[in-house]
């Protein structure tokens, strides 16, 4: 199943609320999230001449992704903002949903309880609180 959370991505005056998949295999030294090409278009970041191509290794092999800017990222739960960070946006033309790196997952305070069952909690939640994944949103 995987763990998906609701996030709000804001670039300048444009905001989009969507689901994001916690990807423990997306290891990063900086606060990176991957977004699909259609979401980049909705945020008016693609196409652009200011992108930086990056060669990277993924679970599917070598891929070219694009550093396309920065955003404010909010973790939402039951109409409440649980956390907010600044992050780097990486557009991956081979994905169809938002992916959160291990770095961003930690910065947002997300603790995965069960990947298989799609369960998580926020670091500020009491131990008896268990949250369920949101439905996937494919772009």
Secondary structure, DSSP 4 states (H G I P E B T S, - for coil): ---EEEEEEEETTEEEEEEEEE-TT---SS-EEEE-HHHHHHTT-SS-TT-EEEEEEETTEEEEEEEEEEEEEEEEETTEEEEEEEEEEEE-TT-SSEEE-HHHHHHTTEEEEETTTTEEEETTS-TT--EEPPPP---
